[in-house]
Amino acid sequence: MTETPWMASYPSFVEPELAPLPSPHLPGFIRTAADTYAETVAFTQCMPNGMNGSLTYRQIDELSDAFAAYLRESAGVQPGDRVAVQMPNCLSYPVVAFGVFKAGAVLVNTNPLYTPTEMIHQFSDSGATVLVMIDMFADRLDTVLPHTSIKTVITTRIGEFFPPVIAGVIRLVQKVWNRSLPKITVAHTPFREAIAAGKKEATPERLQSYLEGVNADTVGALQYTGGTTGVAKGAMLTHANLMSNTMQMLGITGPFLRHGAETVMTALPLYHVFAFTVNLLSFFHLGARNILIPTPRPPSNLKRAFENYEITWLTGVNTLFAALLKERWFQDSPPPHLRASAAGGMALHTSVAAQWREMVGSPIVEGYGLTETSPVLTFNPLDGTAKDGTIGIPVPSTLARCIDDDGNDVSVGEPGELVVKGPQVMAGYWNQPEETAETIRDGWLHTGDVAEMDEQGFFTIVDRKKDVIVVSGFNVYPNEIEDLIAGVDGVAEVGVIGLPDSRSGERVEAFVVSTGDGVTSEKIIAHCRKNLAGYKIPQRVTVVDELPKSPIGKILRRELRTNAVNHAQKDGS
C-alpha cells in the first residue's frame, strides 16, 4: 500500500495491510469461532426487567445449521435467493442471519418498525422470497405480501430460546397486559417448527453442498441505505467485504479487544450495518459474550443489563451516550468494568465525549463509515492518541483522500469530498448500475461527506455535502454549530439546518431539546455570538420536545428541514 500520513499515527500493534482472510466465506468464519468457543455463552438477551435467555457458541452453530437446512430443503431457497429478516435484537437474530449465510442465500436486513409502504419497497426491490419476522408486527403482512415475491413467512417470538417459564411469562404479558400480539392471518411457520424441520435435514454433506460456488466475492447481504441520493438502495456487501471489515476493526483496536474475554452490550439494532459488523461479526469472532438489548428506548431499558453483567465494551451513537449521561441511575453507578466505548453513525459531540470520560473513567472514541463500506472506514486509536472531534485514521488496507469538485486533491487542512478505497467497499448497488457508476468512480467510492485531513492523517467530517448551508456565499457546516450548542448547560439534543432566505440565500436555524427550564434561545444565541462568525450564528433557535430521529437515534436533518418549511408556509413566513 502507498505510504500515507496516517501510517505514522498507527499504534505499534497495527499492521497497515490486512493479512489474508481466515476463511473463504462467512460460514467458515462463523464455524471457526463456534468450534473455538463452543461452550462459551455467545448471546444473552436481556429484557428491561432483567428477564433473560442465553445461547452458547455451539448452540448458535447447530441452530443456524438447522435453519440453513430448513431454508434449502423446506422453503425451497436456492443459492443467491434473498431472505428478508425483520426483527429487533433477540436470540433468534444471529441464528437466522448465520443460517442465511450457511444456506448460500443473501440476507436482507429490514427495520422492524418499517411501515407497509417501506416494507413493500424493500421486499419488492430485493426480490426476497422468504421473510423471517418478529410476530409483534405481523399484522402488516396482509397489506404487504400481495405486492412482493415472498412465498414463505417464518415468525419468531421475542422470548424465543428463553427458559420455558420465563418465555411463558413474557408471552402472557404481551398478550394480556401490553396486547402487543396481533392475530396473524397469513400462512406462516413458527420459528421453532422451522428449526425442528431443519434439524432432520441438516447433515454435514448437505450443509457443505449449500456452499458450492460460494466464495469471497459472493454477495452475502443487501444492506439498504438512502446513500447520497433519494430512495433506499441495496448495497451489495460480499462475504469478503464483511470479513475484511471485521478484521480491519480488530486490527485497528489490537490488544484493546481480547479474545474470549469481552462482554459487549448491543443496544444498537443488529439490522443496522454498524452493529451488524462491529457487534455481531467482530465480537463473535473474538469469542465475546454479546448482551442483546431489544430496544434502548427509554435508556432505563439498559439499567438491568449494566447491573447484571460485567459490560466491557459499548457501542452507540451520540444520542445514546448523551441520554445515558442524563440518567440518575447511570450517574450514581457508572459501569465499573467498561474498558472502552465506540461511537459511530453520527458525529460524537466533544462535550458528550468529555462528560463520558469524566463520569465513566474509560475511553470513548469515534469512528466513521457508510453502509456502502461494510461500514467502518476510520477509527480513532485507543492507545491515548485519539483526537476528539475527529473520526480518526483509516483502518488497515484503506486509502482515503479529500478532493475538490474537479477531482483534485485539496491541501492538508482544507475541506473536500472524502473518497475512499479498500476491501470493505461494496460491490455496488443492487440492480442500480447508474447509481453504482455515480458513486464508485475510477475505483474510488465517493462518500458525499465533506472532510478535512490534518498532517497526522486524522480526518474530520465537516458535514454532508447536501447538508452544507450556504449563507451569502459562505459555507456553514451544521456539525460545527451543533457541537458548539451541545456544550451549553441544559441542552440535551440539537439539530441545525438551513432554510431559504430572500436576503442571504439560506439562513441558519437551530432546534434544541432541553433538560430543564434554564435553556432559552437568547442564551444559546449569545453563546454562539461569542464563538462563531456572524454568518454562522442561528437566526432562530427553537426549543422543542423532541427531534426526529432514525431507528439508531441519528437526528434526521432532512425531516427537520421539511417540518420547518411546512410550518413556515402555514404561518405565511
N, C-alpha and C positions, 0 to 999 in steps of 0.2 A: 504494500500500500504506500502511496505517496506520503512523504513526510509532511505533517500538518502541525499548526501551532499547538493544538490540544494534546499532542502526544507527550510533550514535556510536562503537561499537567496531570497525566495519568499517575495514580499511585503506583508504587513499585510492583504491586501484585497484579497489575492489569497487563495482559498481553494485547498489543494493538490489533492483532488479527485473530479471528476465531480459529480454533483447531477444527479438523474435520468433524462433522456432526456424528454423534454417537450411535445413530440409527438411521436406516434409510427412510423411515416413515414414523408417524406419530404412534401407531400401535406398538411398534418395537420400543419406542421411547418410554411409553407408559408401562409396558410389560417389565422392562428392566427395573424401574423404580418399585413396581409391585413385588417383584421377586426379592429385591434387596431389603425392603422394609415390610415384608409380608404381615407380621403380627402387630405392627405398629398401628395405632389409630390414625387414619388418614383424614377423616372428616367428622366433625361434631356439629350438628345443627342445634343452635341454642335459641329457644323461644324467649320472648320478653320476660316471661315469668320464671325462666330458668329451666323449664322442662327441656329435655334434650334426648337426642339419639345419636349413635355413632356407627361408623363402618371402618374396618381395617383396610389396609392396602390389599390384602388377599381377597377380602370380600368385594371391594371395588372391582378388582380384576375379574373375578368369577362372575359377578353380576353383569358387568359390561360385556363379557363374553356371551352370556346368555341373551342379552338384549341384541347384540350383533346377530346372533343366530336367529332370533325372532324376526328381525328386520328382513333378513335374507330368505328364510325358509317359510315364514308365515305371512309376512306383509308383502312379499314379492319385490323387495327393493333390489335394484341392480346397481352395479358399480357406477359411481358418479351421480346417482339419484340424490335429490335434495330432501333432507329431513328437517322440518322446522321444529324448533324447540322453544316453548313459551312458558317459562316458569321462573319464580324468584329463586333466591339462594336456598337450596334444600338438598337433602341427601340424594334425591333422585337425579339431580343435575349432572354430577360427574359420571354417574352410571350411564346416563343417556348419551352425554357428549362423547365419552370414550367408546361407547358401543357403536355410535355412528361412525367414528373413525375406523373401528375394527371391522365394520361391515363394508368398508370401501366406499362409503357414501359421503355426502357433503353436508356439514352442519350449517343450519341457517338460524342463527340466534335471533330471537324475537322478544321485544319488550312485552311482558305480560299485561301491562297497562294500556297497550295499544287499543285504539278504537276499532270498530269493524272496518272502517274505511282504510285505516293504516294497515290492518291485518291483510285485507284483500290485496292491497298494492304489493306488500312484501311477499305474500304467498304466491300470487299470480306471476310477479316478476321473476321470482326464483324458480318457478315451476315445481315447487315442493309437492311431493305425492304422499308424504306422511307428516302428521303433526302430533307432537308429544306436548301436552299442556297440563297446567295445574287445573284441577277441577273447579276451583272457585270462579273461574272466568269462562266456563264452557257454555254459558247461556248465549254467548255471541255467535256460536257456531252455526245456528240456523240461518243467520244473515250472511255469514262469511263463506261457508263451504260451496254454495252453488256457483260462486264466482272464481273458484280456484280449481286446481288439478288434484287436490287432496282426496285420496281414496281411503286412507286408514287414519283413525284418530285413537290415540292412547292417552288416557287420563291418569294423572298421579295425584296423590294426596299430600298435603303439607306435612303430615306426620308419617309419611312412608318410611319404613325401616326403623321406626321408633319401637321401643318395647311395647307389647300389646296393650297393657293397662294405660300407659301414658298416651299412646296413639288414640285409644278409645276416649279418653278424657278430652283431648284436643278436638276429636270429631264431634263429640257431644256439644262442646262449647260452640263450635262452628254452626251446628245445626240449630240448637235451641237458643243460645244466648246471642250470638252475632248474626244468625240467619244469613250466613255468607256462602251457603252451598246451594246453588241453583239446581233445578231439575235439568238433567241432560237429556235432550230429546233426539239427538242424532246417534247413529250407530257408533259405538266406541268400545275399546278394550281396556279394562283396568290394568294398570301397570304391573301389578303382581301376577296377573294372569299371563301377561306378555312374557315376564321373566320365567314363569313356570314352564311355559311352552318352549321358550328358548333353551332352557336347561336340558331338555330332552334331545335337542338337536346339536348342541354345541360340542362337537367332537374336535379334537386338535386338528384333524385333517381338514375338516370343513372351515374352521377358523383360518387356517393357513391359506386355503383356496380363495377366501374372500379378498386376500391381499395380492393376488396375482395381478400384475400390472400397476399396482400402487407403488409410487416412488416419491422421491423428494419433491418432484415438480408437479405432483398431483394436487389438485385443489382440495383442501381439507375443509374450508369454511367459507361461506359467503357472509361477510360482516357488513351490514347495511349502514350507510352514512350519507349525510347530506353533502359531504365533501365541500368543495369550494363553490358549488352551484346547486341551486334548486332541489328537485325531488330526490328522495333517497335512492342511492345506487348500491349494488352489492360489490364490495371489494373482494376480489378473489385472493384468498390467503392460502398459499400452498403449505404442504407439510414442512417443507424446508423453511418457509417464511416463519412459521410459528416456532419450530425447533430452534432456528437461528436466533430469534429474538429472545427466547428463553435463555439460551447460552450467553447471549450478549448481556442480558440483565445480570446473570450470575457472574459473568466476567468482570463487569464494572463494579460490583459490590464485593467480590472476593471473599475474604475471611469474615466479613460482616454478616454473611448468610452461611450458617453452619449446617452441614449435613446431619440429619437426624436429630437436630437439637432446637428447632424453631417451632413456635406456635404463632400462627398468623391469624389475625382477625380479618374476615372478609365481610365488610359491611357494604362495599360497592357491589352492584349486581354482576354476577358472573356472565350474563349475556352481553355486558359491555366489554369491549376488547381489552381495556386496561386491566380489569380484574381477571379476565379470561387468561391472558398470557402471564401476568405477573403473579396473581394469587393462585390460580388453578394449576397451570402448567409448571411454572418455576418452582413453587413450593412443593408440588407433588414430586418433581424430580429430586428435590432436596430431602425428601422423607419427612417433611414437616407435618404437624397437626394443623388442620385448617378449621377454624371456628366460623361456621356459616351463620350469618345474620339474615333472616328472610327480608326484613326491611329496617333501615336505620332511622326511620322517622316514626315517632319523635326520637331524639337522641337517647332518651331514657331506655329505649329498647336494647341499648348496648350495656346497660349497667350490670345486669346479672352475668353476662359473659365476661366482663372485666373482673368481676368479683370471683367467679368460679374457675377461671383458667389463667394460667401464667402467660399472658399475651406478651410475646417478644417483638412482634412486628405488626404495624398497622399501615394500611394504605387507604388513601382517601382523597377527597377534593377539598379545596379551601373552605367551602361552606360547612363541611362535616367537622373539620378541625375547629373552625370558629364557633360552631354550635356547641361542641363538647366543652370548650373553654368557658362557656356561659352556664354550664350545668353545675348546680351546687354540689351534687354527689361526686362529680368529677374533680371539682376544686378541692373538696375535702379529702379525697383519696385518689390521687393520680395513680395510674397503673405502675406499680413498682418494678416490674420486670421488663418494661418496654425498652428495647435496645435501640430502635430506630423507627421512624415513620417516613413514608414516601408519599409525596403529593404529586398529582397529575390531573389531567382533564380540564383544568383551568388554571389561571395564574394564582400562585400562592402569595397572599399579601405579606409583605415583610413584617407588618405589625403582628399578624397571626403567628408567623414563624417565631418571632421573638418571644411572644407570650407563651407559646407552646414549649419552647426550650426552657423558659424560666419555670413554668409550672410542672412540667413532666420530667425535666432534667436529662433528656436524651435528644439526639439529633433529629431534626426534621429537614428533609431535603426535597428539592423539586426536580422533577424530570419532565420530559416533553415527548409527545408522539402524536401519531394520527392513526385512525382506523386503517388507512392505506399502508401503514408501515408496521403493522402487527402487534403493538403500536410503538414501542419505545425507540426513540432516535437519540435522545440525550439524557444524561443523568448527572446529578451533582455528586462528586466523590464523598465518601463517608469517612475519609481519613483526617477531617478537620480543615480541608482546603475548599470546602463548598462556599459558594458566593450567593448570599441572599439576593433575591430579585432576578437571578439568572436561572436558566433551565439546565445549566451545567455544560458538560462537554460531550461530544458524540461517543456513543458506545462503540466497542471494538468493531472493526471492519465496516465502519460507516464514514462516508465523506459528506461534508456539508459546506455550502457557500451562501453568501448573500449577494444578490445580483440586482442590477437596475432594470428598467423597463426594456432596455435593449439587449439584456442577457449578459452584460459585462459585470465582472466582479466589482463591488464597491470597496472603498478603503476600510481599513480596520476602524471600528467605532462608528461607521456610517450605516444608516438603515437601508435594507434592501430585502427583496423577497428571498426567503430561505428555500433553497433547493438541495435535495439530498440523493445519495446513492447508498445501497447496501443490500445484503442478502435478505433483509426483512421487508423490502419494498414489494408490494403486491404484484401479482401477475397482470392485473388490470381490472377494469370494472366489468361485471357480468353483463354480457350482451350489449355493451356500450363502447364500441370501438372508437367513436369520435371523442367521447369523454376521456377515454383512456389516452388517446393521442394528444389531447389538450393538456392532460395532467402530467404524463410522462413524456418528456421531450429530450431526445438525444441521450436517453438513459438516465436523465435526472428527473426526479419527481418534484413537481412544483407544489409547495405546501399551501400557498395562498396566505402565509403568515409573513409579516414584516419583522425582521430580526436584525440585531447588531452582534458582531463578534469582537471581543476585546483581544489584546495582544497575547493573552494566555490561552485563547481558544475557547473561552466561555461565551455562550450565546445568551442573549436576552431577547425575549419576544416583545416587540414594541406593540404590535397588535395585528389583528386580522386585516388584510388588505381591504376587505369590504366594510370593516368597522371604522376605518380611519375617518375622522371628521375633518372637513376642510373649511376652516374659518378664515375668510378674506384671503385665501390663497395659502394659508399656513396649515400644515398637517398637525392635527391634535389626536393623540392616541389615548383612548378611553382607559386602557390599563394603568397608565401613569396617574390619571386623576383618581381612579378607583382606589389605587394603592394608597394615595395620599389621604383620601377621605376616610378610608378604613381605619386609619390611625387616630381618628378623633374619638375621644371617650364617649361611649354610649352608642356608637354606630355598630350595628350587628352585621348588616349587609349593605352593599351599594352597587348600583348599576348606572353606568354613564353612557349616554347615546348622543347622536347628533340629529337635530331636527331642522327642516328647511327654514331659512330666514331670508327675508327680502333684501336686507342690507348687506349681510356678510356671507350669503350663500347657505351656510349652516351655522347653528348655534349649539353650544354645549348645554345639556341638561342632565341633572343627576337625580336619581331616585334612591332613597335611603330607608332602611328598616332600622328602627332604634330599639334599644333595650330599656329605655325609660323615658322620663319627661324632659331630660336635660338637653336633648338634641333638637336644635332649631335650624332652619335654613340659613338664618343670619349667622349663626355660629360657624356653620360649615363654609359658607362663602367667605367669611372673614379669614378662616384658616387657609382657604385656597389663595386669597389675595396675598398672604404672607409668603406663599411658597410657589406660586405659578405666575407665568407671564400672563398679561391681561387677556389675550385671546383664548387662553386655556380655561379661564375661570367660568364655571357653570353660570349661565344666565338665570337659571331657576333650579332650586333644589326642592324636591317634593318628598315629604315623609309619608311612607306608605306602610300598610300592614304586612305585605309580603311582595316578593318579586317572582316573576315567572321563572321556573327552573326546569331543566331536563331531568330525567329519572335519576341521574347520578348527582344532581344538585348544582349543575352548571347553570349560571344565570343566563337566560335567553335574551340577548340584547335585541334580536330581531322582533321577538314578540313584544318586548317592552316598547320598542320604537313604534310598532303597529298600533298598540294600545294608546300611546301618547298622541299619535297623529289622528286617530279616530276621535279621541276625546277633544282635541283641539278643533276638529271640524264641527263637532256637535256644539261647541261653545262659540264657534264663529271666530276663533282667534287664529 
